[in-house]
Amino acid sequence: MRKRLILLFVIFVALYFLLHIAYDLPNLVNGRSRFLTMPRSMGDIFGGLLEIALYFLFALVPYLLFYHFYPRRVVPAVVLTVIALPLIFYVCFKTGRDLRLKSYFLNNIFYAFLYTVYGLVFFFIRYAQHKELEQKDMVIQNRQSELSFLRSQINPHFLFNSLHNIYSLMYQNAAGAQEAILSLSDLLRYMLYDASEKVPLQKEIDYIARYIELQKIRFDHVIHAPMHVTGDTAALPIAPLLLIPFVENAFKHGDLSGNQEGVEITIHAGPRSIYFHCVNPKGQGLKDAAGGIGLQNVQRRLALLYPDKHTLKIEDKDNHFIINLELINE
């Protein structure tokens, strides 16, 4: 509030001098300026400062009234402004040098009107700026809330699948189940404590690698899941938990029952971009009801985190399911 009042006064002073110089321009051209003459005494200086202060009330009072009442109570703001302006004008007249009210009114009503308009215009400009910032802040808060909600959906979805796998493994390989629990613990630690707004790409790659090892434990046969990584993955940032839904989908719905193709993942870190490729053979069985949560969430997160800075291509072919994703980091 204090900064706004200071700005209001500074602009008012500039407007005050500009208007009076423009009004005095004919005299200034003829070398007989009345406004720009040097004050002869301290009384002249005090009188000039008092005039500026009193004129400033024409801008200040409407601004304050609308600041306190607008937009909830417009009528009181207008009524009080209409009442206050004649009172301010009368105070200016009583402290002025012109003893006749009529001549003072004719000489100063134009200035009083302009200063009042200036105060109102200043208020509505600041009000519009405030509402715009408020709207942007609301959009940001909604965006952050939606992202948090999407991430909270991804984690339980992954946890549900992993616990289901470990539960099945306990009846077949107790030692493998214990190892799976330790791997799951490491993954959850990353999800809860290490995954901030942006993480190095290498951390996300390590997370994917641990996830793949966890998935391999539940199979009786060898699962081929090569991951080819190139580029400087340590320096390039990425939103956490963004790639794992694609990998999870490949293991969940891919045909890995003795298939020699397996899941193949390629990640390339360029100077300002990340390329991700994932392909898996398609299973012929029916998908379960929860199958689409991960992919739907990651598509929405991409739209929020990388608007106009990502390209996602999903190819659902007869025998293969292919993901191609490119992220642009600026």
Secondary structure as UniProt FT lines:
FT   HELIX           2..23
FT   HELIX           25..29
FT   TURN            30..31
FT   HELIX           42..69
FT   TURN            70..72
FT   HELIX           74..95
FT   HELIX           101..170
FT   TURN            171..172
FT   HELIX           174..189
FT   HELIX           190..194
FT   STRAND          199..200
FT   HELIX           201..217
FT   STRAND          227..231
FT   TURN            233..235
FT   STRAND          237..238
FT   TURN            240..241
FT   HELIX           244..253
FT   STRAND          264..269
FT   STRAND          273..282
FT   TURN            289..292
FT   HELIX           293..305
FT   TURN            307..308
FT   STRAND          310..316
FT   STRAND          320..328
//
